[in-house]
């Protein structure tokens, strides 16, 4: 079983890993297990930084990949802060053309993709299982707290495969999916890269000040 481990903050390493992610996406990866999961497992600074999707995280310091929830489910990634008692549960799905939406014969509007629905269901199961341990010694042992502030993050598909209307549907669902008080965000891999790039300048400025 994987355990939460502390990741020392390293701004320079994070910048390198974001650049690696940009180059990785340029190769047009599609596979969840063969490509995306191994990539993120090799980039701990990037994984830790995803903890900031949870607004309750002040310092994203802890991660675990392939994190077993007491033998019932396995999170692809948990990222967050033991000190803040707040975490993000991340599901990495694949990035095929129909991962997010798939066309319906004779209809203008597409169906939600099987992989997107699978990812959302996975995260809901994780939140359910963790909530079931609320107040327990087991939660204290594995997460450092008896009560947690959680959110879910599903990363699936590529932005180029979305129509304008499906993009609106994706953003609306992402903004309005709340289960057990926890938000579940849905992003494409390109959305994630843009989110990261939007923070790069702030990280660089921080490094300049420290120098």
FIDREN-189936 format. One line per field, with one value per residue (C-alpha): residue number from 1; residue in one letter; x, y, z. Coordinates in pm, whole numbers, plus 32768, in hexadecimal, padded with zeros to 4 digits. Layout:
BEGIN
num	c(NUM / ...)
residuo	c(A / ...)
px	c(X / ...)
py	c(Y / ...)
pz	c(Z / ...)
//
This chain:
BEGIN
num	c(1 / 2 / 3 / 4 / 5 / 6 / 7 / 8 / 9 / 10 / 11 / 12 / 13 / 14 / 15 / 16 / 17 / 18 / 19 / 20 / 21 / 22 / 23 / 24 / 25 / 26 / 27 / 28 / 29 / 30 / 31 / 32 / 33 / 34 / 35 / 36 / 37 / 38 / 39 / 40 / 41 / 42 / 43 / 44 / 45 / 46 / 47 / 48 / 49 / 50 / 51 / 52 / 53 / 54 / 55 / 56 / 57 / 58 / 59 / 60 / 61 / 62 / 63 / 64 / 65 / 66 / 67 / 68 / 69 / 70 / 71 / 72 / 73 / 74 / 75 / 76 / 77 / 78 / 79 / 80 / 81 / 82 / 83 / 84 / 85 / 86 / 87 / 88 / 89 / 90 / 91 / 92 / 93 / 94 / 95 / 96 / 97 / 98 / 99 / 100 / 101 / 102 / 103 / 104 / 105 / 106 / 107 / 108 / 109 / 110 / 111 / 112 / 113 / 114 / 115 / 116 / 117 / 118 / 119 / 120 / 121 / 122 / 123 / 124 / 125 / 126 / 127 / 128 / 129 / 130 / 131 / 132 / 133 / 134 / 135 / 136 / 137 / 138 / 139 / 140 / 141 / 142 / 143 / 144 / 145 / 146 / 147 / 148 / 149 / 150 / 151 / 152 / 153 / 154 / 155 / 156 / 157 / 158 / 159 / 160 / 161 / 162 / 163 / 164 / 165 / 166 / 167 / 168 / 169 / 170 / 171 / 172 / 173 / 174 / 175 / 176 / 177 / 178 / 179 / 180 / 181 / 182 / 183 / 184 / 185 / 186 / 187 / 188 / 189 / 190 / 191 / 192 / 193 / 194 / 195 / 196 / 197 / 198 / 199 / 200 / 201 / 202 / 203 / 204 / 205 / 206 / 207 / 208 / 209 / 210 / 211)
residuo	c(X / X / X / X / X / X / X / X / X / X / X / X / X / X / X / X / X / X / X / X / X / X / X / X / X / X / X / X / X / X / X / X / X / X / X / X / X / X / X / X / X / X / X / X / X / X / X / X / X / X / X / X / X / X / X / X / X / X / X / X / X / X / X / X / X / X / X / X / X / X / X / X / X / X / X / X / X / X / X / X / X / X / X / X / X / X / X / X / X / X / X / X / X / X / X / X / X / X / X / X / X / X / X / X / X / X / X / X / X / X / X / X / X / X / X / X / X / X / X / X / X / X / X / X / X / X / X / X / X / X / X / X / X / X / X / X / X / X / X / X / X / X / X / X / X / X / X / X / X / X / X / X / X / X / X / X / X / X / X / X / X / X / X / X / X / X / X / X / X / X / X / X / X / X / X / X / X / X / X / X / X / X / X / X / X / X / X / X / X / X / X / X / X / X / X / X / X / X / X / X / X / X / X / X / X / X / X / X / X / X / X)
px	c(8000 / 807C / 8090 / 8083 / 81E2 / 8260 / 82E6 / 83D9 / 8370 / 845B / 83EB / 84FC / 84AA / 8339 / 837F / 8448 / 832F / 822A / 830A / 8323 / 81A7 / 818C / 827E / 81D0 / 807C / 811B / 815B / 7FDD / 7FC8 / 7E7C / 7EA1 / 7E4B / 7F11 / 802E / 8075 / 7FCA / 7FEC / 8160 / 81A4 / 8108 / 81A9 / 82FC / 82A9 / 826C / 8280 / 816F / 809A / 80C3 / 8062 / 7F12 / 7EBA / 7E80 / 7D3F / 7CB1 / 7C8F / 7CBF / 7E26 / 7F1B / 8056 / 8044 / 813D / 80C4 / 8076 / 8035 / 8006 / 7F3C / 7EB7 / 7DE4 / 7CAC / 7CB5 / 7CA3 / 7B59 / 7BCD / 7D15 / 7D47 / 7E2B / 7EB1 / 7E71 / 7F0F / 7EF0 / 7F5A / 7F59 / 7F7D / 7E4A / 7D87 / 7D2A / 7D63 / 7D0D / 7CB7 / 7D25 / 7CB1 / 7D7C / 7CAC / 7D17 / 7D17 / 7C70 / 7B91 / 7A54 / 7ACE / 7A07 / 78EB / 787E / 7798 / 7634 / 75B0 / 74A4 / 74CB / 7573 / 75D6 / 76DA / 76D7 / 77C9 / 78ED / 790E / 7A65 / 79EA / 78C3 / 79A5 / 7A96 / 7985 / 78F2 / 7A4A / 7A7B / 7920 / 7975 / 7ABB / 7A0A / 7902 / 7A09 / 7AD8 / 79A2 / 7947 / 7A89 / 7A45 / 7AAD / 7B5E / 7CB7 / 7CF6 / 7CBF / 7DA2 / 7EB2 / 7EA5 / 7E4C / 7EC3 / 7D69 / 7C14 / 7B56 / 7BC2 / 7B66 / 7B61 / 7B28 / 7B35 / 7BE5 / 7BAA / 7CA2 / 7C2F / 7C43 / 7CD9 / 7C49 / 7C6A / 7B68 / 7A58 / 7955 / 7901 / 77B7 / 7856 / 7956 / 7835 / 779C / 78EB / 7926 / 77C3 / 77D5 / 7929 / 78B2 / 7772 / 77D5 / 77D8 / 77BE / 77B3 / 7823 / 7956 / 7982 / 79E3 / 7A94 / 7AB6 / 7BD8 / 7C7E / 7DF5 / 7E18 / 7D48 / 7E35 / 7F64 / 7EC8 / 7E77 / 7FE1 / 806B / 7F90 / 8055 / 81B1 / 81F6 / 81A1 / 828B / 83A4 / 8378 / 8388 / 84D2 / 855F / 8507 / 85A8 / 86E6)
py	c(8000 / 815D / 825C / 83D6 / 845E / 85BF / 8672 / 878E / 88C7 / 8908 / 8A19 / 89DA / 8867 / 88B6 / 8999 / 8883 / 878A / 8876 / 8898 / 871C / 870A / 8801 / 8732 / 85EF / 866D / 86D6 / 8563 / 8534 / 8422 / 836C / 824D / 8265 / 8144 / 8138 / 82AD / 839D / 82E1 / 8293 / 83FD / 8491 / 838A / 8408 / 8577 / 85A5 / 8722 / 8732 / 863B / 86FD / 8843 / 87B0 / 87C6 / 893A / 88ED / 88CD / 8A32 / 89B3 / 894D / 8A5F / 8995 / 8861 / 877B / 8611 / 8519 / 83AA / 82FA / 81BA / 81FE / 80DF / 813F / 801D / 7F15 / 7F8B / 808D / 811E / 8292 / 82E3 / 840A / 84B1 / 8609 / 870D / 8764 / 86A3 / 87ED / 8880 / 8738 / 876E / 869B / 866F / 8513 / 8501 / 840E / 83FF / 837A / 8344 / 844A / 83A2 / 8469 / 83E3 / 83E6 / 851D / 8516 / 8424 / 846F / 83EA / 8377 / 845F / 8553 / 86A6 / 867D / 857D / 8486 / 84AD / 83C3 / 827B / 82DA / 8428 / 8383 / 8271 / 8372 / 8437 / 82F8 / 8290 / 83D7 / 83C4 / 8268 / 82EC / 840D / 831E / 8231 / 8341 / 83E2 / 8291 / 829C / 83FA / 840E / 82BE / 8257 / 81D2 / 8326 / 83C4 / 82C4 / 82E0 / 8451 / 84F0 / 8568 / 84E4 / 85D4 / 864A / 8757 / 86AA / 86EB / 860D / 864A / 8583 / 85C1 / 852E / 856D / 8682 / 87DA / 87BD / 86A4 / 8784 / 8849 / 89A4 / 8926 / 87F9 / 88E5 / 89A7 / 8862 / 87F4 / 893A / 8948 / 87E5 / 8822 / 895A / 88B9 / 8758 / 874A / 85FD / 85E7 / 8752 / 8711 / 87B2 / 86D0 / 878B / 86FC / 8773 / 870F / 86D7 / 881B / 88D3 / 8852 / 88CD / 8A26 / 8A33 / 89E1 / 8ADB / 8BE8 / 8BC0 / 8B9E / 8D13 / 8D2E / 8C0D / 8CAA / 8DF6 / 8D44 / 8CA0 / 8DF2 / 8E8B / 8D6A / 8D8C)
pz	c(8000 / 7FAB / 80C4 / 80C4 / 80A5 / 80D2 / 7F9E / 7FE9 / 7F2C / 7E07 / 7D1A / 7C1A / 7C0A / 7BE6 / 7ABE / 7A19 / 7A53 / 79BF / 788E / 787F / 7886 / 7767 / 7696 / 76FB / 7682 / 753A / 74F3 / 74F7 / 75FE / 7615 / 770B / 787D / 7910 / 7817 / 77FC / 78EC / 7A34 / 7A06 / 799F / 7AD7 / 7BB8 / 7B3B / 7B83 / 7CF8 / 7CFA / 7BF3 / 7CB6 / 7DF9 / 7D51 / 7CEE / 7E5F / 7E29 / 7D6F / 7ECE / 7F51 / 80B5 / 8063 / 80C3 / 8081 / 7FA2 / 804A / 803E / 7F2A / 7EF2 / 7DA5 / 7D86 / 7EE4 / 7F6D / 802C / 811D / 8010 / 7F78 / 7E77 / 7DF7 / 7DB5 / 7C92 / 7D5A / 7EA7 / 7ECD / 7FDD / 813C / 8281 / 833B / 8290 / 82A2 / 8135 / 7FFF / 7E90 / 7E0F / 7CA3 / 7B98 / 7A55 / 7935 / 77CF / 76B9 / 7593 / 74AA / 754C / 76B6 / 7711 / 7614 / 7505 / 73E2 / 73D3 / 7283 / 7205 / 7328 / 733A / 74A7 / 750E / 762E / 774F / 7713 / 77CD / 7858 / 78DE / 7989 / 7A10 / 7A9F / 7B4C / 7BE0 / 7C59 / 7D13 / 7DAE / 7E33 / 7EC8 / 7F75 / 7FF8 / 8084 / 8128 / 81BE / 8251 / 831C / 83A4 / 8511 / 850A / 8582 / 8423 / 8383 / 8488 / 843D / 82C1 / 828E / 83D1 / 8436 / 849E / 83BE / 8265 / 816A / 8019 / 7EAA / 7D78 / 7C2D / 7AEF / 79D5 / 788B / 7716 / 7640 / 75FF / 7484 / 7488 / 751E / 745F / 74E3 / 756D / 7616 / 76B3 / 7750 / 77D1 / 7861 / 7919 / 79A0 / 7A23 / 7ABB / 7B70 / 7BEE / 7C54 / 7DD0 / 7E87 / 8000 / 8013 / 7F38 / 7DE2 / 7CC0 / 7BA8 / 7A49 / 7972 / 782F / 7836 / 7773 / 7878 / 7982 / 78C0 / 7898 / 7A0B / 7A59 / 795E / 79F7 / 7B39 / 7AA6 / 7AA5 / 7C16 / 7C67 / 7B9A / 7C4A / 7D98 / 7D33 / 7CC6 / 7E15 / 7ED5 / 7E06)
//
